[in-house]
Amino acid sequence: MAITNESHPKEFILLGFADHPWLELPLFVTLLITYPMALMGNIAIILVSTLDPRLHTPMYFFLTNLSFLDMCYTTSIVPQMLFNLGSSRKTITYIGCVVQLYVFHIMGGTECLLLAIMSFDRYVAICKPLHYTLIMNQRVCILSVSIMWLTGVIFGFSEATLTLQLPLCGTNKLDHLLCEIPVLIKTACGEKEFNELALSVVCIFILIVPLCLILASYVNIGCAVLRIKSSEGRRKAFGTCSSHLIVVSLFYGPGISMYLQPSSSITRDQPKFMALFYAVITPTLNPFIYTLRNKDVKGAFKKLLRSIFRLK
């Protein structure tokens, strides 16, 4: 254990998969492939949603926000991971750790809220189609996204700040791939029951409440779809929701297992794999999930590509 007399270390040593060094090369190659894919996919979603007038709807407005969140989310950790996996130094500066902590948790919390807003949008579109444009008007969309960002920033900023107040007692080794609140609480010394309680309360508001709203929306959507008599109508209704349901499952599943599972039942390497999944794999898959299952987005992509090649 490295010891320092300072109130906080100049840098942290990220142990990562120190017990399994053979994992480093496959992980490095995987991140080197998936990170550019995540950036290009999410940038493409933002471009087509912004440039194509047919996609100027609430659904794609929220999807643009999701793509921006995913880019910030994955960029806050992957470059540092690549540096550490590709070199013998497995460190991150204290300032770098602080920035990563704030950005990662603000973006993660905001995405939880955004997925709930998107489920409500789908609920209104299917259960109240005649009132959709009235309920989901531009003012409501902008207001809901503004509240979402403000809430995500407040919760993420306050929880990260509270965690950084914990004494480390000279310890500068983190058994993780990144600076995450649970691992910093675990590493800290002294009284930390309040921090653990605060994290549980934040998780209830950021994870459980939005998830309950999502489930309630889809219960109502399911009932509405079952009342549709034509198979074509049911297929179309299901198609508008399936992409969002897949994204919700990919994001919430690992997040809940990481933040709400009892620490006694979590293995040493489980948090590392979970972090890789919901912070790297999910942002990479999201653009493909929405593209492959959506004719409007595929059409907008083709139109954008034709205009790019025409300019050349």
C-alpha positions, -999 to +999 in steps of 0.1 A: +000+000+000+014+034-010+014+060+017+016+098+015+015+126+041-007+148+019-045+152+024-050+135-009-025+117-032-011+133-063-022+103-083-041+071-079-030+036-090-058+018-108-052-018-102-077-029-129-072-066-137-038-068-120-045-105-111-053-113-147-027-095-168-036-117-198-069-097-201-051-064-208-043-069-245-079-082-254-094-053-235-071-028-251-080-041-286-117-042-278-117-006-265-096+006-295-123-008-318-155+001-298-146+036-287-143+051-323-175+031-332-193+047-303-182+082-312-190+078-349-223+061-343-235+088-318-223+117-339-241+102-369-273+100-348-270+136-338-263+148-373-292+130-390-316+140-362-306+176-366-302+179-404-333+158-415-365+178-411-385+145-409-367+137-377-376+170-359-399+152-335-398+147-297-385+111-301-354+121-320-349+152-299-346+129-269-324+105-289-300+133-298-296+140-260-290+103-254-263+102-281-246+133-266-248+118-231-233+085-244-204+103-260-195+123-229-201+092-207-177+069-226-151+097-233-148+104-196-132+070-190-121+052-222-091+074-232-076+069-197-083+032-198-066+029-232-035+048-218-033+025-187-039-007-206-013+002-233+015+012-208+032-001-177+018+029-157-016+022-143-022+057-128-045+086-130-038+121-115-059+132-086-074+160-107-080+135-135-098+113-111-120+141-098-130+152-133-137+116-142-158+111-111-179+142-117-185+137-155-191+100-153-217+102-125-234+133-138-238+118-173-249+084-159-275+099-136-289+121-163-291+091-187-313+073-162-337+102-161-336+106-199-346+069-205-376+075-183-386+106-203-383+086-235-405+059-222-432+085-213-429+098-249-436+063-262-465+059-238-481+091-251-474+081-287-491+048-284-517+053-257-528+088-266-519+092-303-546+119-309-532+141-282-495+134-289-486+167-305-505+186-278-489+168-249-454+164-263-451+200-277-417+217-281-420+236-248-427+204-228-398+186-245-373+214-238-386+219-202-384+181-194-349+179-208-338+210-189-352+195-156-335+162-164-301+179-169-304+200-138-314+170-117-286+149-130-261+176-124-273+182-088-274+145-078-241+136-095-223+167-083-235+164-047-227+127-044-193+130-060-184+160-038-196+141-007-174+112-016-143+134-021-146+146+015-138+111+028-103+106+042-081+082+023-056+078+051-027+078+026-041+050+004-037+057-033-046+023-048-080+018-063-091-017-072-109-007-103-105+005-139-118+040-132-127+064-104-162+054-093-180+064-062-185+029-047-148+021-050-137+054-034-161+048-005-148+013-001-111+026-002-117+054+023-111+050+060-130+063+090-167+068+093-184+063+059-219+051+069-234+084+059-218+082+025-232+047+020-266+058+031-265+089+008-254+067-022-284+044-015-308+073-014-294+088-046-297+054-063-333+051-053-341+085-069-318+081-099-323+043-106-354+029-090-379+058-094-371+062-132-372+024-136-406+022-120-419+050-143-405+031-173-422-002-162-455+016-156-453+032-190-447-001-207-474-019-187-498+007-202-483+004-236-486-034-235-523-032-226-528-007-254-510-029-279-531-059-270-562-039-277-550-032-313-570-056-335-547-057-366-514-076-365-498-049-386-508-023-360-494-044-332-462-049-351-458-012-358-465-003-322-440-029-309-414-017-333-416+019-320-408+006-285-385-024-289-354-003-295-359+017-263-367-014-243-334-030-254-314+001-245-332+003-210-323-034-204-287-029-214-282+002-192-303-005-161-294-042-157-256-037-151-263-004-132-287-020-107-264-050-102-235-026-095-251+000-073-280-018-055-266-054-051-254-061-016-216-056-014-212-090+002-225-108-029-203-088-054-171-105-065-139-085-068-139-082-106-177-079-111-177-041-107-150-038-134-169-059-159-201-040-151-185-006-156-171-017-189-205-029-200-227+001-191-200+027-199-185+013-231-205-015-246-240+001-242-230+035-257-215+016-286-246-005-292-272+023-288-267+039-323-269+005-340-300-006-320-319+026-330-305+025-366-311-012-374-347-012-361-358+022-375-366+029-411-367+067-406-332+068-392-319+044-419-334+066-446-319+097-430-285+080-429-287+071-466-297+107-474-268+121-454-243+098-470-256+107-505-252+144-497-216+139-484-205+119-514-222+144-537-201+172-521-169+152-528 
